[in-house]
Amino acid sequence: MIEAVVAKWHAYLGDPAGGGLDDLLDDEVVFYSPIVFTPQHGKEVAARYLAAASQTFTGDATEPGHASSAADTGFHYTKTVMAGHTAIMEFETTMQGKYINGVDIIVCNDEGRIIEFRVLIRPLQAVNVVHEQMAAMLGSMPESH
């Protein structure tokens, strides 16, 4: 089950403008951000964070402003472990010249929808850069109601 969810996640990252998050996320999904203390509950807020991340985590492109998706840049998964309903995927990228290493932990239900998405990031300099970039991206996105 998780293999299909991960494949859909990778397809989304390859073309965030094409949508796909609505089908991937369960209505009651819980998103755990590395920059927000409390878990974020519900599809709308999780989709907002993940859409912002898909634009923010594009890394440093070879030409400023050239990157249109994570697939176009240095963001890449280095390791993936899948078992049952859980996937753990390690990633790397750079932002503002800072190396970012992190892990996405995805848990899905029997229907193939994500019920938990957890992002962990290191080192501390990376967390600070991600916080700054995510705040700017979220601030520039229109609120959905």
N, C-alpha and C positions, 0 to 999 in steps of 0.2 A: 504493500500500500504506500509506504513512504517514498518508494522509488518514483512513483508517478507524480507525487506531490513535488518532489525535488526537481523532476524534469519540468514541471509547469513553472516552478520558481525560476529556474534557469531561463526558460523561454520568456518569462516576464522581464528578467534583467536584461535580456538581449533586445527587448523592445518595450520599454515601460509605457510608451505612448499608445501601444496597442491594447492596453488594458490587461485584464486577467486577474487582478487582485480580488475582485468581487467574487469570482468563482473559487479562488484559492482559500479565502478566509471564511471561517465559521462566524456566524453572527455574534457568538459569545467569546471570540478569540481574546486572549490576553497577551499584550505586548510588553516585554521587559526591555527598557532602553538603558544603555550605559550612562545616559546623562539625566535621566529623570528618576527620582527616588521611588515613586510609587508605580505599581503596575498599571498599565493603561488598558481599560476594558472596552471591548466592543469593536465591531468591524470598522466603523467609521473612523475612529481615532487610530486604530492600528493601520488602516490603509493610508491615512494621512502621514504617519511616521514612516511607513515603508516606502511610500512614494517619494517623500523628501529624501530618505536615505538613498534610494536608487539614483537620485540626481546628485546628491552630495558625495557619495562614495565613489564617484567616478575617478578619483585619483588625479594626479598631475598628468594632463595630456601633453603630448609633444608640442602641440600648438595651442596657446591659450584660446579658450572658447571653442575648440574643435570638437571636443567630446560631446556626444549626444546620449550616450548610455554607458553603463558600467562595462559593457562588452567592448567598448571602443578604447578603453584606457588600461591602466595598470591594475585595476581591481581584478582579482582572480582568487578562486578557491584553490587551496593547496592540498587539502586533505578532506575526505568525506567518509564518515562512518555511518552506516544505516543499519538499523535493527528494529523490527516490529513497526511501531508507529513513530519512531524517533530518528532524526538525522542530526548529526553534528558535523558542521562544515567549517573548517578553518579558512580564513581569508587573509590576504595581504593587499595593501595599496599604499600610496603616499598622498598626503595632502599638505600643501604649502611646504613641501620639502621634508615633511616629517613621515617617518615610517610608521605604518599602522598595521597591527596584527590583531586579528579578532576571531571570534567564533560565533556562528549563528547556530542556535539550537532550535530545531523545528519539531513540533509534535502535532500529529494529525489524528483525526478521529476515523471511525470505520467508513465514513462517507467520503474520505479523501480531502477533507477541509482542514486547514491549519487551525488548531485550537490554542496553541501556544507558540510564540516566537520570541526568543530571548537572544539579545546581542551582548556580547562581552568584548571589551577592547582593552588593549595594552599597547605600549607603555603609557604612563601618565601624560606625557606630552601629546600623545595621540588622542587621549580622551579630551584634553583641553581644545585641540584643534577641531575635533569632531563636534564638541559642544558648540563652539563658535559657528561653525559652518551649518550645523543643523538648525540652530536658532535663527540664522539668517534665512535659510531656505524655508523653514516653517513660517517665518514672518512674511515672506513674499508670496506664499500660497494663499489663494482665496479660501475663506472658511466655507465648509459645506454644511448644510443643515437639512 
